């Protein structure tokens, strides 16, 4: 019976234009049954109550409500985060920054990490989880996102939670952080150019303030580079996620700002331009990096 239910659910989501109908159908069904996705076929048939809940959830997904909003959580690297209306749903592609950050932190004793535009706290909490001696500051300006961020920090295990600090602040201002605060800065900021062709899930459910960044997608990244330069120690590194059309713009802004070298455009596992990394030059003076 479960095979037939899954097949019908896949057909329903396919007809609605969902990008990953089988994955989403199976994840919704597994969540309803309380089993891992891999155990769906062997699981007991759903009760009437479970079948009704699945039907409701499929209706919501067919209406292009994000799967993560329906189940109330999103996986990111080694953690699960509470998400819903008012906060950007973290994407698997951003895990490329998490992997890079872990490699950078492996060469630093007790690294100090800052996550700018933290949103749900995905990068901040995941870094604190995967780097057990790291202290992490999560900076977020949007009041709605801050609610989710603080909730997710509270939900973290005690050993992770005590190494996390949340700051309400605008990343376009140097006043958010003190000088030489961080060995590493990571950020998944708003970066989509206004007018870009996006899915209904993004347009209707992700908060616009977390998605769009002016006509060229750079209205947050450009001023944020000044804060990054201000906050990084000499030799510290940063990673900035960007739109797949703006890698060259981010590289140019870092070069033009001064005080950075080893500026490198990087791709995600799908081969798409995803983030740019850089190092604050050890010889940079405080005047060089004020911007």
SULNOR-V599619 format. One record per backbone hydrogen bond with DSSP energy under -1.0 kcal/mol. NH is the residue of the N-H (numbers start at 0). CO is the residue of the C=O. Records with the same first field share a line. If there is no record, write none. Layout:
# SULNOR-V599619
NH->CO + CO
This chain:
# SULNOR-V599619
4->0
5->1
6->2
7->3
8->4
9->5
10->6
11->7
12->8
13->9
14->10
16->13
17->12
23->19
24->20
25->21
26->22
27->23
28->24
29->25
30->26
31->27
32->28
33->29
34->29
38->35
39->36
50->46
51->47
52->48
53->49
54->50
55->51
56->52
57->53
58->54
59->55
60->56
61->57
62->58
63->60
64->59
69->65
70->66
71->67
73->80
75->78
78->75
80->73
86->83
93->90
94->91
95->92
96->93
97->93
98->94
99->95
100->96
101->97
102->98
103->99
104->100
105->101
106->103
107->104
112->134
113->183
114->136
115->185
117->138
120->117
124->120
125->121
126->122
127->123
128->124
129->125
130->126
133->130
134->110
135->162
136->112
137->164
138->114
139->166
145->141
146->142
147->143
148->144
149->145
150->146
151->147
152->148
153->149
154->150
159->156
160->156
161->157
162->159
163->160
164->135
166->137
168->139
172->169
175->172
179->229
180->230
181->230
182->111
183->111
184->236
185->113
186->238
190->210
191->210
193->213
195->192
202->198
203->199
204->200
209->206
210->207
211->207
212->191
218->212
221->217
223->219
224->220
227->223
228->224
229->225
230->226
231->227
232->181
234->279
235->232
236->182
237->277
238->184
239->275
240->186
241->273
245->242
249->245
250->246
251->247
252->248
253->249
254->250
255->251
256->252
257->253
260->278
263->276
265->274
267->271
270->267
273->265
274->265
275->239
276->263
277->237
278->260
279->235
280->258
283->280
288->284
